[in-house]
Structures are given as C-alpha cells and as structure tokens.
C-alpha cells in the first residue's frame, strides 16, 4: 500500500491520480536493470511510455541509447525551451533484496534510483502533454550512462543542445538522507569533481631475505600513501574542499612471501569543487610522488584522469528552482543551503554547457538504505512529487501569462 505524500499545486494533484501506473513502470525498470549505453530495454519502455503520454516528438539514439521527448505548450514562443533530465542506467552490483520486483539480471541492480528518476520524468511528460499550461517547449532528456560512462557528455557531443537549444536545464536525484516530502538545493556546488588517480611505482625486485639488493616499491608505496594526505592538510586552504583517497594497492604475489616485486600500483580518487584546487592537487601529486620515489632510488609515474567536473548550480536558476520547490512542498520542507556532496555526477557536463540547477529529492528517513547499497530501493511514495517538481519547473519557467 502506497503512502500518500501531501504537496501543493495543480501538477501534484493531477499526477497523483496515476501514481499506481508510475509505480508499475518504476518497478518494471527496477526488475530489468541495464548498464551504461546498454539501456535498450529501458529506452524502449521510455519510448513506449512517451507515445502513450502523447508527447509531440520522440528522438531516440542520442548519445547511443539516450531518448529525448518534446512537449509543446499551448503557446510555443520562439526561444522558450527548458530541459529536464533523468538518468536511466543501473550499477554493476548484485541485489540482495527479496521483493517481487528485485533485479532479474545477475550482477546488475538499480542501486542508485535511476529507475525512479526515469519514472518521474515520464510522469512529468504525461502531465505536460495532457495540460500544456505553458508557453514554450519542454525537452525531456532520458540520459544513459551516468554511472561512470559520462552519458551526459555523450549526448551533448551527439548534438543534444544543438538540436534542442534549451535556455536552462534541470535535474534531480533522490536522497535517502532526507525524509520524503523534502527538497534540497543550493546556489553553487552540489557535487564534486571526480578524478581517477593512478600511481605506478617502479623499483627493483629481489629476495626478501636480501632486501638491500632490491629497491622495494612496496616501501615506496607506503610512504606515498602517507605523504599524499599532506596535500590537503598542508597545501589546500582550510576554507576550500578536497579529498585524496588511495583505495587500492597492487604489488607482488600473496603466495610469494619472500619475493620483493619490481612494481607497485596505487589507484584512488581525487574530489574537488574548484578548478584551481583541482590543478593544485594534481601538480602536488606529481611533485610529491616523484620526489619520494626518487629518494628511495625508484621512480613513480602519476596519471590524473579528469572523469567528471564539479556539479555547480548557476545562481539565478538555483534560486528559481528553490522557489518552484517551495511552492510545492512549502518553506519548511525546503533546504536552500544544501550541503554539497563529495560524490560526483555527470549532469555537471550539462551545467557547463547551459545554466541550470541540480536538486535533491528526499526519499529516505530512519532505517533507509543509502545509495549504492545492495539492499537499496527507490521509495515509490515520492514519484508524484518528483514528477510534479519536473513539470512545475517547466510551467513556471515558461508561464502562459494572460
């Protein structure tokens, strides 16, 4: 039995009438997860749903498996165009739930709620197509490959914003740390840049009993692991934010207790909000790792791959999105100074190309699993609220007027 959230506005009341249909779609998507750029079933279900919703245009295959739906308002003044984005892909993880709609595909799971995001945007599409209470064009972006594949960039590179020149673009992500019926946003950073760090250390292998004849890359790696933590504590200003995490070390053979390997590799991630801090951390990693290795007679090569940029809301659009959210849930259920997360999001590529904002939709509460947990599930109670928020962003950004 679904719990009924209360919210304000015509859009929420309208969409709540077909809440069970959104739940059925969401659970079907959850049972059939697909990884980035493999979302063939998901895209087909989205296309089928958009046809039933009565949208004006459907464009498939943008950024490989991406889909774009177009809904025109009662008026369609030139230049008035708003983008609304939902991600579609799942994670390469095994689900440990036992409800009827659990994943049917081994090693794949909707552990981040993209099934819910997709269903919410379909709900908004249906409402917008049925009511058309706006002046302009709503561009509904169903994006593949958010989980590490940069699907947003793939869609942009494939001409997304050339074909659909939106004035601004909006997205939201469920947030289990906030209770249902609440929304969070801020006028600035929402998510950090995510960079992949690889440090390859080359020494000289040898016998563990005669270590003086070798150059031990494991010892060098140990010193590097400790030393790189000084980059944030001693190079980054305390008022700035940065995280350097070395998360994996590969060296030698566990079955060879007395063999000093010739190489060691460290892999980790760097998270920052500011490009200046990002460049500082990258430069200091090169300098520090090289110097430490050299001090032991070894060498170290640092590879710094910039994966996702920081997700930064533009001021005017963040204020506007906050006002829209407040009109639906009330000031008491809106957090306008949402604490940024050091996680990452490829919606950042869209915000580099267009003004816009990224919101958090509360869906959790006591006892709920956080994202990327094998027992996570999207909270179906919030589906009408998320749909109404999408739809209201379009309506209020492009009002009909008199």
C-alpha positions in Angstrom: 0.0 0.0 0.0 1.4 3.4 -1.0 1.7 6.2 1.5 0.3 9.4 0.1 2.5 12.4 0.5 0.9 15.8 0.7 2.1 18.6 -1.5 0.7 21.8 -3.1 -0.1 22.6 -6.6 -2.2 21.6 -9.6 0.6 19.4 -11.0 0.9 17.3 -7.9 -2.8 16.7 -7.6 -3.1 15.8 -11.3 -0.1 13.4 -11.3 -1.2 11.7 -8.0 -4.2 10.3 -9.9 -1.9 8.0 -11.9 0.6 7.2 -9.1 0.0 3.4 -9.4 0.9 3.5 -13.1 4.2 5.3 -12.3 4.9 2.7 -9.6 4.3 -0.2 -12.1 6.7 1.4 -14.6 9.3 2.1 -11.9 9.2 -1.5 -10.6 9.4 -2.9 -14.1 12.6 -0.9 -14.8 14.0 -2.0 -11.4 13.5 -5.6 -12.4 15.3 -5.1 -15.7 18.4 -3.1 -14.9 20.9 -2.2 -17.7 24.4 -0.7 -17.5 25.6 2.4 -19.3 25.0 2.5 -23.1 23.2 -0.9 -22.9 19.8 0.6 -21.9 17.9 -1.0 -24.8 15.0 -2.3 -22.8 14.8 0.8 -20.7 14.9 3.1 -23.7 12.2 1.0 -25.4 10.0 1.3 -22.3 10.6 5.0 -22.2 9.7 5.4 -25.9 6.5 3.3 -25.4 5.5 5.4 -22.4 6.1 8.7 -24.1 3.9 7.6 -27.0 1.1 6.7 -24.6 1.7 10.1 -22.9 1.0 11.9 -26.2 4.2 13.9 -26.4 4.8 15.8 -29.7 8.1 14.3 -30.7 10.4 11.4 -29.7 14.0 11.3 -30.7 16.0 8.1 -30.0 19.6 7.1 -30.2 21.1 10.4 -29.0 24.3 9.5 -27.2 23.9 5.9 -28.2 20.8 4.9 -26.1 19.5 8.3 -25.0 15.9 9.4 -25.6 14.5 12.9 -25.9 10.8 13.7 -25.7 9.4 17.0 -26.8 6.2 18.6 -25.4 5.0 22.0 -26.7 2.8 24.3 -24.6 -0.5 25.9 -25.6 1.8 28.6 -26.9 5.3 27.9 -28.3 7.0 31.3 -28.3 10.4 31.1 -30.1 13.4 30.6 -27.9 11.5 29.4 -24.9 12.8 25.9 -24.2 13.6 24.2 -20.9 15.5 20.9 -20.4 14.5 18.3 -17.8 16.9 15.4 -17.3 16.7 11.9 -15.8 19.4 9.2 -15.9 18.4 5.6 -16.8 21.3 3.3 -16.1 21.9 0.8 -13.3 25.0 -0.3 -11.4 27.2 -3.5 -11.8 26.3 -4.9 -8.4 24.3 -7.8 -7.1 21.0 -7.0 -5.4 20.2 -8.5 -2.0 16.5 -7.6 -1.8 13.7 -10.2 -1.8 10.7 -8.2 -3.0 8.9 -9.3 -6.2 10.4 -6.5 -8.4 14.1 -7.3 -7.5 16.6 -7.4 -10.3 16.2 -10.4 -12.7 19.7 -9.8 -14.1 22.6 -11.2 -12.1 25.3 -8.6 -11.3 23.1 -5.6 -12.2 21.0 -3.5 -9.9 19.2 -0.2 -9.8 21.1 0.7 -6.6 21.0 4.5 -7.1 17.4 5.1 -8.0 17.7 5.9 -11.7 14.6 3.7 -12.2 12.7 6.2 -10.1 14.2 9.2 -11.9 13.1 7.8 -15.2 9.6 7.1 -14.0 9.3 10.6 -12.5 10.2 12.2 -15.8 7.7 10.0 -17.6 5.1 11.2 -15.1 6.0 14.8 -15.9 5.8 14.1 -19.6 2.3 12.8 -19.2 1.1 15.8 -17.2 2.7 18.3 -19.5 1.2 16.6 -22.6 -2.2 16.5 -21.0 -2.3 20.0 -19.7 0.2 22.1 -21.8 -0.2 25.0 -19.4 3.0 26.8 -20.5 4.4 28.9 -23.3 7.3 27.2 -24.9 8.9 23.8 -25.3 9.7 21.2 -22.7 12.7 19.0 -23.6 12.6 15.7 -21.7 16.1 14.2 -21.6 16.4 10.5 -20.7 20.1 10.0 -20.4 22.2 6.8 -20.5 25.4 6.0 -18.8 25.6 8.3 -15.7 27.4 5.7 -13.6 30.9 6.4 -14.9 30.2 6.5 -18.6 29.7 10.2 -19.0 26.4 9.7 -20.8 25.6 13.4 -20.4 28.7 14.3 -22.4 27.9 11.7 -25.0 24.5 13.2 -25.6 26.0 16.7 -25.8 28.7 15.5 -28.2 25.9 13.9 -30.2 24.3 17.3 -30.7 21.8 17.4 -27.8 21.9 21.1 -27.3 22.4 22.0 -30.9 19.2 20.2 -31.8 17.4 21.4 -28.7 18.8 24.7 -27.7 17.4 24.9 -24.2 17.7 28.1 -22.2 18.3 26.2 -19.0 18.4 22.6 -17.8 17.3 20.9 -14.5 17.8 17.5 -12.9 17.1 15.9 -9.5 18.4 13.0 -7.6 16.8 11.1 -4.8 18.4 11.5 -1.4 17.9 8.8 1.2 19.3 11.1 3.9 16.3 13.4 3.6 12.8 12.5 4.6 10.1 12.1 1.9 8.4 15.4 1.1 11.6 17.4 1.4 13.7 19.0 -1.3 17.3 20.4 -1.1 19.3 22.7 -3.2 22.0 25.4 -3.0 23.2 28.2 -5.2 26.6 26.8 -6.0 28.4 23.5 -5.7 26.2 20.4 -5.3 28.6 17.6 -6.3 32.4 17.5 -6.5 34.6 16.8 -9.5 35.7 13.2 -9.7 39.2 12.4 -10.9 40.9 9.0 -11.2 44.4 8.8 -9.8 46.9 6.0 -10.8 50.4 5.9 -9.4 52.8 3.4 -10.9 56.0 2.8 -8.9 59.0 1.1 -10.5 61.7 -0.3 -8.3 63.9 -3.4 -8.4 62.7 -6.8 -7.5 64.6 -9.2 -5.3 64.7 -11.6 -2.4 63.0 -10.6 0.8 66.0 -12.0 2.8 68.4 -9.8 0.9 66.4 -6.6 0.7 69.5 -4.4 0.5 70.0 -5.7 -3.1 66.5 -4.6 -4.1 64.6 -1.3 -4.4 61.3 -2.1 -2.7 58.3 -0.5 -4.4 56.0 -1.6 -1.6 58.0 0.5 0.8 57.8 3.5 -1.6 54.1 3.0 -1.9 53.7 3.0 1.9 55.5 6.4 2.1 53.4 7.8 -0.8 50.2 6.7 0.8 51.1 8.6 4.0 52.6 11.6 2.3 49.8 12.4 -0.2 47.5 13.1 2.8 49.6 16.2 3.5 48.5 17.7 0.2 45.0 18.5 1.5 46.2 19.3 5.1 49.2 21.4 4.1 48.5 22.8 0.6 44.8 23.3 0.3 43.3 26.3 2.1 41.1 25.2 5.0 38.1 27.1 3.6 38.4 25.0 0.3 37.4 21.4 -0.1 39.4 18.5 -1.3 39.7 14.7 -0.7 42.5 12.5 -1.9 41.8 8.8 -1.3 44.1 6.0 -2.3 41.8 3.0 -2.4 43.8 0.1 -3.9 47.3 -1.2 -3.9 48.5 -4.0 -6.1 52.0 -5.4 -5.8 53.7 -8.8 -5.6 52.1 -12.2 -5.1 50.3 -13.2 -1.9 51.7 -16.7 -2.4 55.3 -15.5 -2.6 56.1 -14.3 0.9 59.8 -13.7 0.2 59.7 -12.0 -3.2 60.1 -8.3 -3.4 58.2 -7.2 -6.5 59.6 -4.8 -9.1 56.5 -2.7 -9.4 53.6 -1.5 -7.4 50.4 0.4 -8.4 48.2 2.6 -6.4 44.7 3.6 -7.5 42.4 6.2 -6.0 40.3 9.2 -6.5 40.5 13.0 -6.0 37.5 15.1 -5.3 37.4 18.9 -5.5 35.0 21.7 -6.2 37.3 24.4 -7.5 39.4 24.1 -10.8 42.2 25.9 -9.0 42.2 23.4 -6.2 42.0 20.6 -8.7 45.1 21.8 -10.5 46.9 22.3 -7.3 46.3 18.8 -6.1 47.3 17.3 -9.5 50.5 19.3 -9.5 51.4 18.4 -6.0 50.7 14.7 -6.6 53.2 14.7 -9.5 55.8 16.5 -7.5 55.5 14.6 -4.2 55.2 11.1 -5.7 58.2 11.6 -8.0 60.4 13.1 -5.2 59.5 10.3 -2.7 60.2 7.6 -5.2 63.5 9.2 -6.2 64.6 9.4 -2.6 64.4 5.6 -2.5 66.1 5.1 -5.8 62.8 4.2 -7.5 60.6 6.1 -10.0 56.9 7.0 -9.9 54.5 7.9 -12.7 51.3 9.7 -11.9 48.3 9.6 -14.2 45.5 12.0 -13.3 42.3 11.3 -15.3 39.6 14.0 -15.1 36.4 12.0 -15.2 33.6 14.3 -14.1 33.7 18.0 -13.5 32.1 19.6 -10.4 28.3 20.0 -10.5 27.8 23.7 -9.9 24.3 25.3 -9.9 24.1 28.7 -11.5 22.7 31.3 -9.1 19.6 32.5 -10.9 18.5 29.0 -11.8 19.1 27.7 -8.3 17.0 30.5 -6.8 14.3 29.9 -9.3 14.3 26.1 -8.7 14.2 26.7 -5.0 11.2 29.0 -5.4 9.4 26.3 -7.5 10.2 23.6 -4.9 8.9 25.9 -2.1 5.6 26.4 -4.0 5.1 22.6 -3.9 6.4 21.5 -0.5 6.4 24.7 1.5 9.3 26.7 3.0 9.5 24.3 6.0 10.3 21.3 3.7 12.9 23.1 1.5 16.6 23.3 2.3 18.1 26.1 0.3 21.6 25.7 1.7 22.1 22.0 1.0 25.5 20.8 2.0 27.4 19.8 -1.1 28.4 16.1 -1.6 31.9 14.9 -2.4 30.2 12.4 -4.8 30.1 13.2 -8.5 27.5 13.5 -11.2 27.8 13.8 -15.0 24.9 16.3 -15.1 27.9 18.6 -14.5 28.7 18.5 -18.2 25.2 19.8 -18.9 25.7 22.6 -16.4 29.0 23.5 -18.1 27.0 23.9 -21.3 23.9 25.5 -20.0 22.6 27.4 -17.0 20.7 25.2 -14.6 20.3 23.5 -11.3 20.5 20.1 -9.7 18.2 19.3 -6.8 17.9 16.6 -4.1 14.6 14.9 -3.6 14.1 13.4 -0.1 13.0 9.8 -0.2 14.5 8.2 2.9 14.3 8.5 6.6 15.1 6.3 9.6 16.2 2.8 8.5 16.5 3.6 4.8 19.5 2.3 2.8 21.8 4.8 1.2 22.7 4.9 -2.5 24.8 2.1 -3.9 23.8 -0.3 -1.2 22.8 -3.9 -2.2 19.5 -3.5 -0.3 18.6 -0.1 -1.6 15.2 0.5 -3.3 13.6 3.7 -4.6 10.7 5.0 -2.4 7.7 4.9 -4.7 5.8 7.3 -2.4 7.8 10.2 -3.8 7.1 9.5 -7.5 4.3 12.1 -7.9 6.3 14.7 -6.1 9.3 14.3 -8.3 7.1 14.4 -11.4 5.3 17.5 -10.2 8.6 19.2 -9.5 9.8 18.5 -13.0 6.6 19.7 -14.5 6.4 22.8 -12.4 9.9 23.8 -13.4 8.7 23.9 -17.0 5.4 25.6 -16.2 6.9 28.3 -14.0 9.9 28.9 -16.3 7.6 29.4 -19.3 4.3 30.8 -17.9 1.4 31.3 -20.3 0.6 34.7 -18.9 -2.7 36.3 -19.6 
